[in-house]
Amino acid sequence: MLLVDDAAMPAYKEQCFGERAQTDVVAQAYAEVPGVSPATAELVINAERALIEGRRRAGGPARELALYLAHGLHHLAGATDDTPERRRAMRRKENAWLAAEADVWKDIVAP
């Protein structure tokens, strides 16, 4: 996992998806190469975006960062958000995960 800022994130998105744009998280899975390497994955999370957005949203920056992590892991598990319906479904599940673990992330950053 790599934490980056707004300036660095578009290059990561372009490298993985061919689109230079701002985003909150890039999740990239790499297939196993038999005899060479196991399957791996990479998460690039925009910590600056989590700080900015978290200041405007309930739960603050710690929850926002946790949401980006959950979203990236959800993508690595196979979920897609390429339609509004799928995006809403992903967000519902991610919010449920965070609600179930609220005691973990809310203490990460002091109020």
Beta strands, then each sheet from edge to edge (+ up, - down):
strand 1: 2-4
strand 2: 25-30
strand 3: 40-46
sheet 1: 1+ 3+ 2-
end
